[in-house]
Amino acid sequence: MNDTEQTAFIMVFEDRNGAPVYSGYVEKKAMATIHLNPNEYLFVLPGTKIPAQLSTRKLPFEQVDSRFFQFLHNSYIVDALSPTKAKLVWKEVNGVDFYLLDVNGALNK
């Protein structure tokens, strides 16, 4: 659930050569279902204005602020002991601070 006024860019991947990378956007106040497996990493980045032409060589948003770069350093990993279903809420506090709330403890930082 993206409970913010920003769009969330989500990327899921494994840390190994040749592994596929999955990504997508969750619009503000929207919900998405993402399937995560053990040893997969999750990035969630805030931003606005999705580019008309997406490129792997450019940022996933046309407009970003310091929060985007702050979250570039935050990745989460799913381990073998994680619940099989993760409930995540991307929450905004006071229009400034963003938090990824892991409701059932599925992710490790």
C-alpha positions in Angstrom: 0.0 0.0 0.0 1.4 3.4 -1.0 -0.1 5.7 1.6 1.8 8.8 0.4 1.3 11.7 -2.0 4.3 10.5 -4.0 4.7 7.6 -6.5 6.8 4.7 -5.3 9.2 3.0 -7.6 9.8 -0.6 -6.5 12.6 -2.9 -7.6 13.0 -6.5 -6.7 16.2 -8.5 -7.6 18.7 -11.1 -6.5 22.4 -10.3 -5.9 23.8 -12.6 -8.6 24.9 -12.2 -12.2 22.3 -12.8 -14.8 19.4 -12.7 -12.3 16.3 -10.9 -13.6 15.3 -7.5 -12.2 11.6 -6.7 -11.7 10.4 -3.1 -11.3 7.3 -1.1 -11.3 5.5 1.9 -10.0 2.8 2.2 -7.3 0.8 5.4 -7.6 0.0 7.5 -4.6 -2.8 6.0 -2.4 -2.7 2.8 -4.5 -2.1 -0.9 -3.6 0.0 -3.5 -5.4 0.8 -7.2 -5.0 4.4 -8.1 -5.2 5.7 -11.7 -4.9 9.0 -11.9 -3.0 11.2 -15.0 -2.6 14.0 -15.8 -0.2 17.3 -14.0 -1.1 15.6 -11.3 -3.1 16.2 -7.7 -2.4 13.7 -4.9 -2.4 14.2 -1.2 -3.1 11.4 1.4 -2.7 12.1 5.0 -3.9 9.8 8.0 -3.8 9.4 10.5 -6.6 7.0 12.3 -8.9 6.4 12.6 -12.6 7.2 9.2 -14.3 9.1 9.8 -17.6 7.3 9.1 -20.8 10.3 7.2 -22.1 11.9 5.0 -19.4 15.6 4.2 -19.7 17.9 2.1 -17.7 20.5 4.9 -17.9 18.3 7.5 -16.2 16.5 8.0 -12.9 13.0 6.4 -12.7 11.5 9.8 -12.1 11.8 13.2 -13.8 11.4 15.0 -10.4 13.1 13.8 -7.2 14.2 15.4 -4.0 16.6 14.5 -1.2 14.3 11.7 0.0 14.9 9.8 -3.2 18.7 9.8 -2.7 18.2 9.0 1.0 16.4 5.8 0.1 19.0 4.7 -2.5 21.0 3.4 0.5 18.1 1.4 2.0 17.6 -2.1 0.6 15.7 -4.9 2.3 16.2 -8.7 1.9 13.8 -11.5 2.3 15.3 -14.5 4.1 14.2 -18.2 4.4 12.6 -17.5 7.8 10.4 -14.6 6.5 6.7 -15.0 6.3 5.4 -16.1 2.9 3.2 -13.1 2.6 4.6 -9.6 3.3 2.3 -6.7 4.2 4.2 -3.4 3.5 2.9 0.1 3.9 4.8 3.1 2.4 3.8 5.8 4.9 4.4 9.6 4.8 4.5 11.6 8.1 4.0 15.4 8.0 4.5 15.4 4.2 8.3 15.2 4.8 9.4 11.8 6.2 8.7 8.5 4.5 8.8 5.1 6.1 8.4 1.6 4.8 6.4 -0.2 7.4 6.9 -4.0 7.4 3.6 -5.0 9.2 4.5 -8.7 9.6 8.3 -8.7 9.8 9.0 -10.2 6.4 12.1 -8.0 5.5 15.5 -7.6 6.9 17.6 -4.5 6.4 
